[in-house]
Amino acid sequence: MVVSKPDRTTRRLRRSSDAAKALLVEAARDELLASGGSFELARVSQRAGVSSGLPHHYFGSRSGLLTAVVQDYTERLEAAVSNIAVKDETSWADRERRRVECYVEFIVDDALSPYVLGSLAATPEALAVASNSLERIIAEGTRNFRQGQEMGEVRSDLPPAVLSAAVHGAIRQVTLQALKGDGSIDRSHLVLVIWILVENWLTTSGVSRS
């Protein structure tokens, strides 16, 4: 059976569809931030400068659009945590500390964090998407910590999956708690505090605070 390639019109419509969806997701994100954690489709359409029926066409409902907003956030978070730039000779511990820095930077910098990881976290729209994302992040962390155990840099008396879940949970909760303060977050100090906790959990030899 020969499968024909999409013609130019189909590809153009697909690109147009993707652009429209991205525009609506961005508008919904902005509306969420402007309204303190909620939005109405009419306001999203107005902000995006499109017809009122377009959000329904692409996402079906407000719930579908909110799910897409959360999906966009989690995909960007996963990319920030996974795609870290380090030198080849970087040690395992330095690489993982850099990962913590990227994690903290993303949560602090993205204005949606208090909503997606906080007030919206228990909503049906966010729960499944965020849970699946966290599972993938924990799975990657499990592989990293298993590698650290094989290299003798991570304690071997606990399963790597347990260590990964504890570390990623701590990073999120400590950073979110810091965001609830007066807004003046010292990122380097926050990363240091989290890394002290992480390294004390992962090793039995303490941690250097320099």
Secondary structure, DSSP 8 states (H G I E B T S, - for coil): -------HHHHHHHHHHHHHHHHHHHHHHHHHHHHTS---HHHHHHHHTS-TTHHHHHHSSHHHHHHHHHHHHHHHHHHHHH-----TT--HHHHHHHHHHHHHHHHHH-TTHHIIIIITTTSHHHHHHHHHHHHHHHHHHHHHHHHHHHTT-S-SSS-HHHHHHHHHHHHHHHHHHHHTSSS---HHHHHHHHHHHHHHHH-SS-----
